[in-house]
Amino acid sequence: MGKIRILSDELCNHIAAGEVVERPAAVVKELVENSIDAGATRITVNFERGGVKLVEVADNGEGMDREDALLAVERHATSKISSFRDIANITTLGFRGEALASIAAISKMTITTKTDFETTGTKIKIEGGQIISVSDAGCPTGCRIIVQDLFYNVPARKKFLKSEATERLHIQDCFKQLSLAHPDIHFRLNHAGKRLYDYPPVANMQMRIFQVLGNDAADKFCPLQKTAGSYRVYGSIADPRHSRPNSKMIYLFVNGRPVKDALLYRAIREACAGYVPEGNYPVAVLQLEMNPHLVDVNVHPTKREVRFRHPADVVAVVKEAVLEALKGFDLNLRSRKSTASAHQNHNLHMYGSPTVFEEKQETLAKTASKVLEYQSSASGAFFSSMNYLGQIDGTYIILQQQDDLVIIDFHAAHERVLYNRLSRNSLPVPGQTLLQPITFRIAPEEAEGIEKCRDILLSLGYDVDLLNHDTAVIRSVPALAKHYDHARIVEDVIKVASEESNRSAIVDSFVKALSCHRAIRSGYKLNSSEVRWLLKEMDSQEQILTCPHGRPIWLRLGSKELSKMFARSK
């Protein structure tokens, strides 16, 4: 007898349930999405004991007649698609025809439903995927699905669930996501008979954000909107100073579908680079709309992952939308476009030369006076208008602004200034041939990296060749950066190139390296002229919140924070 056999329908249902129903929150997601597809304008969710004892979803959608209700609990039964062509143009949230059958296979389910064309509804009871009874029912138009004793017949799966409190939080988060995606629907969530959330329908996503994330969100969020070609992005992003250590407060939607997509996360984080500390994530709600044929939503059973046909276009429009929205924040920096524009045609070499903060044997008074001649008038003064108090630990500048203390990490600040200046250079960067080439040892994987990114290195001013399997030689270096640790910079570029195929990211790593290597180091005592020069330079920048690597440049200690530190009531 052969080893291969056809699995029973019961086992198939259990396998499908394992893919679709990870936890009670997945039940809520699937049932609510079905309600949305049914055209519901009111959806109420009730649950008990973290959703394991009970999940109930009631809506006022179009409902089902008895024939459709019986078919709906069969595997791969759906009204959403009927041909291969439909799969490429999916506009509904549920379409695979697995949700109800999968949930019914591992629970005790009751479906009560009626269409607007019927006088009597239908009630169906199912246990473990088997229909127990079918009867008439008096009910309003719409559908009510009750799921009880989830995983009662799959105890092994039940053991992997977290605590009731954790499962409850997952349900609440799922509910918030669906509510944010569909502001025109009235959503209610109850736990053990107690109302948790009630979101009446509103005109747009901005108003729904205030409902879901709190009224104070109005002061923290700035709307974003961008249309480019076949793509439309809209939503809101919070003030970068409210960033989080994880991505839980980034809500992403593609054509109304909540998703977790690494590409979109990357686009948002790249746009926020320099505004949000490295390792942190912004708080954002972002809806991306496009023609259905440009996105594949059928790559995962739970439909939480998608695949874009033109990912580069998606990244571009999302980054542009976020960057434009960030300009709406004051960030206590004010708009400095007019001030910054006065610098864009200046000689970069002045700011990056060894005479700036690098040659410690002479002061920067002369350099500072030359630079200040290029400054526009006192308009836009922020840091330079503060009262300079002194320095601490050869690292921090201490300023006073009214009743607040402002502390600046001057290495990070100077690094950002240099980075902004260097970023304005266009490629290719002119190279300068060395009289004495630089040789350095390399690992085998770095040898491959040199060959891979040789054209990029040339565009950055570096002529790099392999001497043998473990040695490389640098024959020319960027003319604007003659006094750097070039072997280390080339190694950094090669390392990034081996992990990142995006050319702009590789070039950006080069600019970051130059900025970091040339910026003043901690431990150097600035004189008053150098401090004034740096503060003026900071005032001239459009972005001076973090260094190029994402570390904070400055922070403010208000009287309230100081009172708290000294245990004083105020």
Beta strands, then each sheet from edge to edge (+ up, - down):
strand 1: 42-48
strand 2: 54-59
strand 3: 108-114
strand 4: 121-127
strand 5: 130-137
strand 6: 142-148
strand 7: 186-191
strand 8: 194-199
strand 9: 221-228
strand 10: 231-238
strand 11: 250-254
strand 12: 257-259
strand 13: 284-290
strand 14: 295-296
strand 15: 307-308
strand 16: 387-392
strand 17: 396-401
strand 18: 404-409
strand 19: 431-441
strand 20: 463-468
strand 21: 471-478
strand 22: 554-557
sheet 1: 5+ 4- 3+ 6- 2+ 1- 7- 8+
sheet 2: 9+ 10- 13+ 11+ 12-
sheet 3: 14+ 15-
sheet 4: 16+ 17- 18+ 22-
sheet 5: 19+ 21- 20+
end
